[in-house]
Amino acid sequence: MTAIVPDTLQGALIVSVIDFFLSFVIISGIGVVLALFPLLNRVAQFRSRMQPAGAGTHAKRVAAERKLAPLDRGGDEPTDEDIAAIAAAVLVVLDGAPHRILHIEPSPRSGWAAAGRVAHHASHTPSLPKP
Amino acid sequence: MLEQIPIFLQALLDQTGAIHFSFGNLIMIIIGSIMIYLAIAKHYEPLLLVGIGFSCIVANVPGPPDDVPGGQAISALLYAVKDGGLFHYAYMGVEKLIIPPLIFLGVGAMTDFGPMIANPRLVILGAGAHLGIFVALILAKVLGFTLSEAGAIGLIGGADGPMAIFVAVKLAPHLLGPISVAAYSYMALMPMIQPPVMRLLTTKAERQIPMAQSRKVSKLEKIAFPVVIAIIVNLFFPPVAPLITMLMLGNLLKEVGVTDRLSKTAAGGLMNVIIIILTVAIGSTMAADKFLTFQTLEIVVLGLIAFLFGTGSGVVTAKIMNLFLKVKINPLIGSAGIASVPIAARVSHIVAYQENPNNLLIYHAMGPNLAGVFGTAISGGILLALLGAN
């Protein structure tokens, strides 16, 4: 690519004027485009409003289900004895280290039952005799 | 036997570069030392000035006389690696335009363009603050530089190191050393250069104009920004496409939120490696015989003029905008339209803070500061398109 402006002082002035003017024009154009960016947010809001009531992300669905139907175990909310037992278990697991229990609630899955099954099955796992 | 000892000692001395050590080498070593001092004691751009200063010192340690072309010794550094090696390829990385785009990748990954998106009207200041480029260009032509050289020198006023290097390599590669040193040095000295000009061109009342908090920018906007800008700028200015593409890619990696390890690498480890290589490459060009010339002095002075006029034109552009705006802008943010991110924005903030401690302009000043990056890219792209590459 070769220069298209003469290598003179006049050429320098021409380049400067054109460049400075075009810079303003292009930068202003970028500014106009940026001024339209808030429309992107409106499009996103519009799309989320247009989505059917039952649809949504998995997380939204789970949160909605939790809100509508709190864990229903036929009145199986933790009793004072349950809380005491859990607190004692935590103390043993943490080996007496200072701690504070912030919240206890029933779990949707029975982790205790699953852990119990794993322990039971593992107790019958055949093992190689030690040399 | 004993009479041969002085001959042996002379032969040993001839194998060192000590006999070629000149007064010019001493001056450049002092200049390199000053750079390191400014970096360590004054915290002026330490990431750049330490490497450049040290390389400048080493580049002025002359090599042995076997490699004396035309009676002048090259530096021991270049002597050791004249056929390859780290320093040779470090300079190649700059000359072949590999390093500047990688720097922009890191810059994009570190930059939040939210202030620019939130205040579109302030991007005008990113163009207004570039008058200094053209003042320096015209003066360089008056001083006898070719138009291509003048264009490369003028772009120092854009205060964008990688862009200055990019344009210098294409328009005036023989001036790469003084141009890159001037660009990076003045960027580091911006806290000293800008405030007097800013205070001279504004009244106390203007400096105390408060600016309201900007709107919040959504993640969707920040993700769309690099894609849209890359398309617009590359469409109109293909010569600067490598730089803008990498700048916007780095920013996209940061904003999408699912490429954290890539954006952290670009902004962290990769950027640090590239800075080390860049500073070594720039400093190694500062050998006394090439750097201590009247032409270098002219370039340094023209660079200063470019910065001064750029600062002033940015402030004046903001004042002109205030004639038409109902909600006034603080004209101090106009000087941030010089692209040195985030130094120029920080200077605007500090000067305003000194006038009114309740006026925190850093976020507002970042808008024109970031726009200045594109302003410099646009100016550079137009210069490359009009002046061509020989």
Interface residues (C-beta under 8 A of the other chain):
Chain A: M1 T2 A3 I4 V5 P6 D7 T8 L9 G11 A12 L13 V15 S16 V17 I18 D19 F20 L22 S23 F24 I26 I27 S28 G29 I30 G31 V32 V33 L34 A35 F37 P38 L40 N41 A44
Chain B: M116 I117 P120 R121 V123 I124 G126 A127 G128 H130 L131 I133 F134 L137 I138 A140 K141 V142 T146 L147 S148 A150 G151 R215 V217 S218 L220 E221 A224 F225 V228 I229 I232 V233 F236 A371 F374 G375 I378 S379 I382 L383 L386 L387 G388 A389 N390
